Amino acid sequence: MTEKLVSRENSIGLSWWAGQGLALSIFLFCASLAQAQLTTGTISGTVTDQSGAAVPGTAITITNVDTGIARSLETGPEGRYAAPSLPLGNYEIRASLAGFQTSIRSGIALTVGRRAVVDMVLQVGEVAQAVTVTGEAALVETTSATVSNLVTEEQVVDLPLNNRDLISLAFIAPGVLKVPQRTRQGVFSGMGQKLTVSGARQTHNVFLTDGMSSGDISNNTAGSTGGSTGVDTIKEFQIITNNYSAEYKSAAGAIVSMVTRSGTNAFHGSAFEFLRNDKFDANNFFNNADNRAKPAFNRNQFGGSLGGPIARDRTFFFASYEGLRERKPIPDSIRMPSTAAKMGILPGEDPITPDPKVVPYLALYPVPGQGNT
């Protein structure tokens, strides 16, 4: 009797641990899918014949033109197919079924968060025959209520950026405004530019890079240089302003989701260097008033990127670097005790005699207006 009870307890314990392991596996699987949706896109659609009837069992092959990686699936009973979590890039879709000509749809550009709907029409004929249609999928979003704006790869590369700050491109989106800097930037107030979306506070935004949080502790864009660098690293980014999907973190402001570049079957790279100096700078008012020379200033931004194949159609690499070297003396104004104050004569107060122990330390302060030595 005792052995049976022990055996039953052990089986219950094993079942409990198995249940917990299954729950954990499901949780991690769902989390990985949600994480993937932050940096990928989806292609879906319906396959019909010339009469408009659904064609189930059609073999669908979705190929990334840049990397050669393909995904194969079949249409369901209603002729529908869906391929979620696809890496960003240009795609070609091939639909084939016995008794029908092969239908090929090319020129499908998949961007971050996009749910492209590509419907295919099969014509009666031999499978060896192919009908190729080149054209972009409809840009009108019909599968999601998310309100967003995409900053494309072309905009990242071609638009001028002061300080090479990517966040400057966010202001081209409707409802996104720049928050004026009334106080000095700092670690706790944010080092980069600040933005407000639809009137929300600047600390209510969420910044993501490849699905991972990349904002600072004030929920602003991180950037010790005063901006968000990485023009040669970021492929594109999406600014989501309303009706967030379930995979995104809840936020009262905007969600800025950035996606880094990746390698392809062709080697590609870049190199850059930008120089700013004091040659065309004007001296400031205080230096002119004190007959001081214009302070020196040199700023170099440089770097590059390289990507390509490790194993063609299978494995790729991409690496980038961006450096900043800035040499700039910062003039400042400091309140100093005047000669009268060192003698104990203060405005609106009766004169006092300074303590002899303090007098040597007062002499260490320079006289105001005679330089900061």
Disulfide bonds with the S-S distance in Angstrom:
none
